[in-house]
């Protein structure tokens, strides 16, 4: 197996992951970030000491590991602040929430140590330094994790919802759920997208795919307003085997979609037309398609949607004049040949 074949095999089987993996990756990333920030504080206190605080406390590996259980408190606060999976948050909002969460936990640890010892010590100083650098370290770790997820395609499918107010929201989709939920839909089908408790009614306006393995790279959604009429093109599907085709004709479908105007709730995903009764040299126009009362037709009603016609005969029957001319030409060609045969016969007798 070549490297390219392995890449296609891997992406086909393991790139369709869910937001659960994204959340797990961010949780691990944040735990590492918190450990680094606490370790950073302990490192500087260990190097320079903190003589101004009176009791220095004990700064070593054991004291550092003692505070690891607080990692769960960090993750819980980050979850309450909706930082998981957090892919739709703006960078400034991620910064704000990390700062708030870090302040709550670090402040709680510092306050509890002061209440317990009634003095400031070196470990308290370590957590103060940890808080100062924590947000920067957490943002750096999350940025690295996001890049890894994007490069390996393990974070699901990136997508954008273009809102009715002009605001765009970046989201991450579960590839398997998306493919299962949108199988067989068209651009006129309204899907419901749920993002962090908020629901969007939207069209799937486009899906960018990898030309090698066919995996979806990016999806664009267009949000619709349930109370505002919209114009959309609806696919036309022909059903049945026409009578004219069974008699030797050919079915043609020159128009594969029509444009309509209606409320989103009235918009059909597709329009099916039964053509089994269509005879040869007959057609179905847009005006012949039955539509619901809430749907207004925008396309030209005289356009042909389906028709059955016979193929033109390639051989044309000969006219009497053409047949006579053909017989005369054949006779003229045969006369010289007969004369040549008569001259050749005496020559053979002399021998």
N, C-alpha and C positions, 0 to 999 in steps of 0.2 A: 504494500500500500504506500503510495507516494504521500508527501507532505500535503499536497493540495487535496488529494482524496480523503486523507484523514481530517482535514479542516472541514470539508463538506459534510463528512459523516458526523463529526462532532457537533457542528452547528445545527444539523438537521435534527439531532436527537436531544441535545442538551441546551439549545438556545431558547427554547420555548418554556421559560420559567415564569414564575409568578411574582407578584409584589411581596409575597412572603419572604422570598429570597432577598429582595431589596431591603426589607425591614431587618432581616437577620444580619445582613452585611453591615447596615448602618448601626445596629446595636453593638456588634463586635467592634466596629470602628470607634464608636463613642466610648466604649469601655477602655479600649487602648488609649484613646485620647485623654480620658480622665486619669488613668494610671500614669501616663507621661507627665501630665500637669502636676499631679501630686509628687511624683518622683523628681520633677524639676524643682519644686519648692524644697523638698528634703535635701536635694543635692546642694543648692546654694547655701542653705543653713548649715549643712555639714561642712562645707568648704570654709565659709567665712565666720561661722559661729554667730551668736546673737547675745553678746555680753551685756548689752544694754537692758535686756529683759530680766536680769537677775538669774533665776534658775534656767539653765540651758535645756534641761530635759535630755532625753536619750534619742539621738538620731542615728539609726542604723537600719539594716535590712529588716530585722524583726519588727521594729516600730513602723516601718513602711508597710509591711505586709499586714500588720494589725488593722489597718484602715481599709483594706480591700473590700470588706463586706459593705462599705458605703457605696460601692459601685452599683449595687442593686437600687439604692435610693436615687442615685443619679438617673438611671434608666427609667425608673418609675416617674420621676418628675418630668423627664423629657417626653415620656409617653403622654402624661397629662397635658403637656404643652403642645401635643400633636406634632411632634417632630418625626414620627414614624408613620408611613415611609417618608413623608415630607417632600416628595419630589415636585409638588406643585407650589411650594413656597418660594417667594422671592428671596434672594440672598440677604437682603436687609432684614427680612422677617426671621430668617434662620438665625442671623446674628443676634437679634433682639431676644429670641426665645432661649437661645443658648446662654446668653448673659443672665437672663432672669433665673433660669434653672440652676446655673452654676452658683449664682449669688445665694439662692435659697439653701442649697446643700452646704456650701462652704460656710455661710453665715451660721447655719445650725451647728456645724462641727465646732467652729471657733467659739460660739456662745456657750455650748455645753462644756467645753474644756475650761473656759474661764469660770463658769459657775462651779464646776467641780473643784478646781485648784485655787480659785480666787486670786489668780495672778496670770500674767502672760508668760509663756515659756517658748522654747525654740520650736516645738511642734506647732504651736499656734502660728508662729511666724512662717513656718513652712506652708501652712494652709492659706495664709494671706498671699504669699507669693504664688501659690498654686492657683488661687482665684484670679489673680491679675493676668496670668498667662493662659488660663483654661479655655476661654472663648476662642482665642487665636489658634490654640492647638486643636481644639475640637473642629473648628472650621477647616483647618488644613487636612485633618484626617478624613473628614467627610468629602472634601474635594477630591482627594486621592481615591477614595472608595467609589465615588461617582464616575471618575474617569475609568477605573478598572471595570466597573459594570457596563459602561458604554462601549469599551473596547472589546470585551468578551461577549457582549450581548446577553449577559446573565441577569440583567436587571429588568427583563420584560421588554415591551415595545414602547419607545418614547412617542408621545403624541401631543397634539396641541388642540385645544378647544377654542375656536374663535367665537367669542360671545356676541350676542346681539347688540351689546352696548359698545362694541369695538375692542373690548379687553380680551387678551389672549391668556389662556391658562395652560401651563405645561403639566402633563400628567405622565404616569407610567402605567401601562396596561399589562395584564396577564395575557400572554400570547395565546395560550391554549383556550382560555375562556373567550377571548375575542374571536378566534377562528371558529369556535363552536357556535357562538351566539350570532355571528354575522354570516354564516354560511348561506349562500343563495340570495342574499339581499342585493338591492340595487342602490343607486345614488339617491333615489327618491324614498327610500325606507328610513323612517325615523327610529333611531335607537336611543336608549336611555343609558347615560353614562353617570355613574356615581363616583364622586370624588370627595373623600373626607366628610361624608355625611350630607353633601349637597348633590342634588340630581340635576342633570342637564338633558334636555331633549335636543337631539342633534342629528344631522346628516353625516354620513361618512363621505366626505368630499374627495378624498384621495388617499391612496396607500402606496407608499414607495417600497419596492421589493428589490432584493438582491438578484442580479441577473444570473448569478451562478447557481445558487441553491434555492432561490424562490422565497426565502424567508422575508417577512415584512420588516422593513427598516424604520419606517416612520408613518404615522397616520395623522390626517387632518380631519377634524370635526368642525361642523358649522352649526352653532346653536340656533334654534328657532323659537319664536314667541308663539305660545299656544293661542293667543288671542288676535294674532295678526295674520291676514291672508298672505299666502306666498305663491310664487310661481315655480314650478318644477317640471322636469321632463320625466315621464313615466314610461317604463319599458312595455312594449307590446309583444305578447307571446301568442303564437298561433297553435291551436290544438286541433287534433283530428286529421283524418286523411280525406281530402276533398273528392267529390264524385268525379270532377273533371280530371284529376290525376289518375284515378282508376280507369278512366277511359283513354288514357294516353297523353294527357296534358301535363304541363309543368306548373308547379306552384311557385310564385314569386312573392317576396316580402320586401317591397321597396322602402317601406317606412317601419323602423324598428322602435321608435319612441315618439310620444306626442307630448305637447306642452299643455299643462292645465294650471288653473288657479283655484285655490281653496284654502280652508283652514288646515293646520297640520293634522288635526284629528281625522279629517276627511280624506287625506291624501292616501291613495292606494299604493301599495308597494309595487304592483305591476298590474297590467290589464290583460286578461286572457280572452281570446276570441276563438269561438268554435267555427272552423272552416269546413267541417265535414260535409255540409250541404252545398258547398260552392261548386258550381258547374263550370264547364269549359267556356272560355270567353266571357266570364263574369268576374266581377271585382267587388271588394268591400272598401268603402270610403270611411274617413274619420267620422263623418256625420252619421254613419250607420252603427257606431259603437254606443251602446247604452251606458250612460254615466249617472252617478248619484246626483241628487238634487243640489247638494252643496258644492259640486264641482263645476267650474266654468271652463269651457274649451277655449284655448288660445291658438292652437295650430289651425291652419287652413282646413275647413271641413271638407273641401273637395279633394284633398290629397288621398291617394290610394294606399291602403294598408296591405291588402292582399289581392292577388288575382291569379286565375288559372288560364293559361293560353297554350295552344298547340305550337310545336316547333315547325318552322317552315320546311317544306319538302325540298331536298337538295336536287332531286332529279325532276326535270320538267318534261311533260308529255310532248312528243313530236307532233307537229302540225302536218296536214296532208301535203302542203307545198314542200316542206322540209323533207318528207319521206320520198317524194318524187325526185327531188334533186339528189338525194342520196342514192337512189336506184340508178339514175342516169350516170352518175360518177362511177358506180361499180361496173356498169356495162361498158363504159369507155375504157376502163382499165383492163377488162377481160378481153376486148377485141384484139389489141396488139399481141397479147399472149397466145391467142388461138392461131393467128397468122404465122407466128414464129414456129409453132408446132408443125404446121403444114409444110413449111420449107424444110424443116429438119428431117421429115419422113423420107423423101426420095434419096437423099444423101445416104441414108442407112441402107437402101435397097441395092445401090451400086456396089457396095462392098460385098 
